[in-house]
Amino acid sequence: MNAPVKSAAIEILRSEKGSLAADIQFELVASKYKGVTATAKLELKTIVNDGRPVHDTGTLGMKTFKVLSGANQVKIPLMGNFPYEYVGEQIRNDLYLQLDLGKRGVFRKKPERVDLVIKPPEKPVASGGEDIVDPGDEFSLVRNLRALSGSDRIITIGLLLVAGIIIGINTLIGVHDQFSPEYQTILYSHHDDGLPLGQAGGVDALIASGMWWAIRKRLRRYMKFHVGPRLTGVWRRLRGESGRITKTTSIQVGDVVRGRSRVALEQATLRIVACNMECGQYVRGSGSSQRTVSFSTPVRSMILYEKTIPEIPAGTPLHTCFEESIELAPLFAQLYPPCMASETHGLKLYWEAQLIHPDFVDQELVLPTTFFAVEDFF
């Protein structure tokens, strides 16, 4: 049976207040739908390029309307980001209209899916990747511990000991179960995917990862590192401005990030980096060890600002050492605006501040992206 929709086109509109709406025009083949109460949904589907993918679809907007004969037009208020098609290395974003015309015959059980095309903004070729957003972190554990307060030092050492004990006990259980009959195993079965020792090794890796995250967080407490006033609601309320960041915005480093170290910092480098993140999920393992893995892969990474200071005295506010401005035009020129189907799937806009030190664990601060003017990416 032929589809009832002959053609469709879409245009994204922005109001003076900044709200978005999808202006969709479509033409029906038959007039029998005239007067029907229909529902239009604009949906974004993120397809993961993997052998065992987990795809996701998000509804960007929905509206109920009365069908006219022939040509129809419906404006759907949008929730969230500006939608567009995207094809990357790990994900693909597809945009389509889900049209429920109410009437369904014997052979038409589902709403109509109408593919729509919104081309992504044209961008130059870019190759920056994970090494910019997540540079290697070399540090001295002993020196880092000395830079902490007494209580933080004790807690960090305690976490290290607890992690070692838990991993040691779990490994011993894996060894025991590996060389024991099934009825004498303690935790790991011979019937599950993989041998007991291999299963224990996987659990050890998860424990080590979780504990190391907590230890690194504690090791960073040699200083305070937080978002600057320009990127907070307080700044906007005090100045009575919208706080939107456009491609002509020039912003002081000290308005982006603030901080203060309890010890002197030698050869510290402050960087502001940005990228897009391809986000999605896939399945790994099987049987009782099957799990869903989320990924966020940096693409098109760039350095917006970088400066090294020979020495920052203890207690010195960071913004007094880094007084330059950041021009944000390169960010708008190289990166795509956010286009997320859900919290876990889609293309994300990402930027962060990094304070890199040769002896201490590096500081990382994710910066908010809600202030960026989406239309300036196009």
Residue, then its C-alpha position, 0 to 999 in steps of 0.5 A: m500500500n502506498a504511503p499517504v505522505k507525498s512530500a515533506a520539508i522542514e525549517i527550524l525557526r527561532s523566536e526573539k526570546g530564543s525558543l525553537a520551533a520546527d515548521i514542517q510542511f507536507e502533502l498528503v496523497a489522498s483527501k480521505y484524511k481531511g478533518v482527521t485529528a492527527t499527531a506529529k512527532l519530530e524524532l531524532k534517532t542516534i544509531v551506534n556504529d558497533g557490532r552490538p549497538v544500543h540505539d536510542t530515539g528521542t522526541l524533540g517535539m509533538k503537536t496535535f492538529k486537524v488535517l487539511s486536504g492536500a498541503n498541510q503545515v504544522k509548527i512543533p515547539l522544540m524541547g532542547n537542542f537544534p536538530y540536524e543530521y550527523v554522520g560520525e565515526q561511532i554514531r549517526n543521527d537521523l531526523y524524521l517525522q512520526l505522523d499518526l493520521g488516526k485512521r488505519g486500514v487493515f494494512r496500516k497498523k503504525p504511524e507514518r515515518v517520514d524522513l526529514v533532511i536538515k543538513p549539518p553546518e559546514k565545518p572545516v576538516a579537523s582531526g584533534g582527538e582524545d589526547i587534547v581532552d584527556p592528556g596523559d597525567e604524570f605525577s608523583l604520589v608522594r609529593n601529591l600526598r605531601a601537598l594535601s591537608g593532614s585529614d585528606r592525606i589520611i583518607t587517601i592512604g586509607l582508600l589505597l589500603v582498602a582498594g588493595i585489600i579488596i582486590g587481593i581478597n577477590t583475586l584469592i577467591g578467583v584462584h580458589d574457584q578456578f581450581s575447585p570443583e563447581y560445588q566448592t566454588i565461593l563466588y565464581s562459577h565454571h558455567d558462566d562466561g569465562l573461567p573463574l580467574g578471568q571473571a575475578g580479573g574483570v571484577d578487579a578491574l572494575i574495583a580498581s577503576g572505581m577506587w582510583w576515581a575516588i583516590r584521584k578526586r581526593l588527590r586533587r584537593y591540594m587546590k580549589f578549582h571551580v567555574g568562574p563568574r561569567l558562566t554562573g547564574v549569579w553573573r547574569r542576575l547581577r548584570g541583568e544580561s542574558g549571558r549568551i556566548t556568541k561567535t564575537t564573544s571575548i571572555q576573560v580567562g578569570d571569568v571562565v575558571r577560578g581557583r587557589s592552591r594551598v601549596a606553591l605550583e611550579q610550571a603549572t599550565l592552564r588550558i581551556v579545551a573544547c570538542n564534540m563528543e560522540c555519545g552512545q552505548y553498546v553491549r559487551g560480555s555475555g551471560s551473567s557478565q553481560r553489560t551495557v557500556s556507555f561511551s563519549t568519544p572526543v572528536r574535532s578537539m581544539i585548544l582555545y587557551e594555553k599558558t604556563i606559569p613558572e611559579i604560582p605562590a601558595g594562596t594566590p588566586l589563579h585569575t591574577c596569574f592568567e589575565e588574558s582573554i579567550e576569543l571564542a570565534p574558533l570554537f564556533a567555526q570548528l565545532y558542531p552545536p549539540c544534537m542529543a537524542s537523549e542524555t546518553h546518545g547523540l552529539k555533545l558540545y563539550w569544553e573544559a578547563q585543565l590545570i596541568h602540573p608535573d608533580f600533582v594530579d591534574q585538575e579538570l573542570v567541565l564547563p557549562t555549555t547552555f550559554f552558547a548561541v546555537e545559531d552562530f554555529f551555522 
